[in-house]
């Protein structure tokens, strides 16, 4: 499995579940944009102490009909957010310099796209290999799933398309809206 580290995946899950701030500010920036972040950072945005980087705004224009889009520059990579080991998984996350994505709804499906731009093609290939390995692991773990929610997760993983062009790795998947509604009930 192309060096996928379950230790690194566990650290990310731990971060998501335990370390995301309990307070998050969300407000409208304009007719099409929400400002999301810490209260101090959102306040800075409206007090004109900071401006949205044009490179980040450009990341949001890829899917004009999206229900939601996001974009971020990560000058020191994603490893700054996670206490990862210096293994292949940690190195792959550390190499990501831009992250963007979108969610669209069409024909009864929710479609999620995530793009990661790495520092070079070799790191993008390593990230692609790691994600493909994790996809295989997920299929193996959930392959015999009987419960409804696990079947939906398996469907998301099976529908996941991982592609790489140059320094960019893209993940695209879709799920029936009815299945998604069962997950968020």
C-alpha angles and dihedrals in degrees: 000000000000096000099298108168116215087194089062092046090051090052091052091048090048089052093049094048101037114018107045106109115264090225120062125172118219124178140144116273095183138332092296106025137074121200109219127179144077115338090247094051094047090047090051089054092057095041088058092241089124134027129207108258111247089226089059092047089052089057089060096058098069096091109033094180095050120130088216135008133181137186136180140175112223104191094182096032132250093291088082088072096046130049094231131171119248090255127122093276093050092045091050092052092045090056095059111107101171131029125187140157149157143210121216134178121217137152094356093310134107111219121201123193125184125181128192122190113204131201093253143358093260092057090045089053090049090050091049091050092048093049091047089052092050089048090055091048090051092050090050094049096044098033095103095038116152104176120085098241093049090050089055091050089049090050090052090051094045091049092048113118115197115194135170130203116176107308096348127092118192130196119195127177139155137204133190110260089231090057091047090051089055090055096051097042 
